[in-house]
Amino acid sequence: MAHSNENRRHGLTYTNTALTAIALLLGALVLRGEADRPSVQPAYAGDQTVGFPNAADQRNKMIKAIEKVEKKLGSIETKLNKMGPFDVKVLSMPATKE
């Protein structure tokens, strides 16, 4: 029975010490003024829009991006066509699933 009381007392001492340390750290934060000014960082620092997103603007940006990709692919295709036909030799072929 004495052993059980000793374990309980040790557990309470640890808990009280931990709570005291937490209280001291929180007090230090309040005194430094860090507790009342939270730092909020945006997850994305790109276009900062307030309110509802503009769907038309989003579509226009997507269309411009697609046009840019098409232009680059067209350029690559033109360069490949100028090089002439390609001979492709398959060295190993994976088994087909039937």
N, C-alpha and C positions, 0 to 999 in steps of 0.2 A: 504494500500500500504506500509506503514511504517512497518507493522507487517511482510509482505513478505520479505522485505529487511533485517530485523533483523534475520529471520529464515535462509535466504541465507548466511548471514554473519557468523552466528553461525555454519552452515554446513561447510563453507570454513575454519573457524578456526579449527574445529575438523579435517578436512582433512589435513590441513597444519601441525597440531601437530602430526598426525599419520605418515605423510610422513617424517617429521623431525626425529621422533623417529626411524623409519626404517633406514633412512640414517645414523644416529649415530650408530646403531647396526651393520650395514654393514661395516662402517668405522672401528669399533672396531675389527671386524672379520679380516679385511684386515691387520690391524696393528699387530694383533696377529699371522698372517700367516696362519689362518685356512681356508681362502677362496681359496688359491691356492693349498692346498693338500687335495683333497677329500679322504674320507675313503671308500674304496670299499671292501666289504666283500662278499665272495662267498656264494651263497644260500645253497650249500651243501659242507661240508668240507671233504667228502669222497675221492674217487679216483679223483685226479685232472689230467685230460687228456687235452693236448693241441692239438687243431686241431679237426679232425673228429673222432667220436667214432669208436672203432674197433668192428664191428658187430660179428666177430668170437669170440673175447674175451668175449663179452657180452653173447653170446650163451653158451660158455663153463662155465661161472659162473652160468648161469641159470640151466644148466644140473647138475652141482655139487650140487646146492641148492635142486633141485628136488630129486636127489639121496639121499641126507641127509634126506629129508622128508620121502621118501620111507622106508629108514632104520628105522626111528623112528616109523612109522606106522606098519612096520613088527614086531618090538619089542612089541608094544602095542597089536597087534593081537595075538602074541604068548602067552603073559601073559593072555589075555582073554580066549584063547582056553584051557590053563592049568587049569583055574578056573572051567571049565565045562559048561554045558548048563545053560542058564538063563531063568527064568520064568518071563514073562512080563505080567502085568495086566493093562489094560487100564481103568482108572477111569472115564474119560469123553472124549467124541469124538465130535469134532466139526461137525456141519451140513455140509453135502456134497452139492456142487453146481451142479445142473443138468440142 
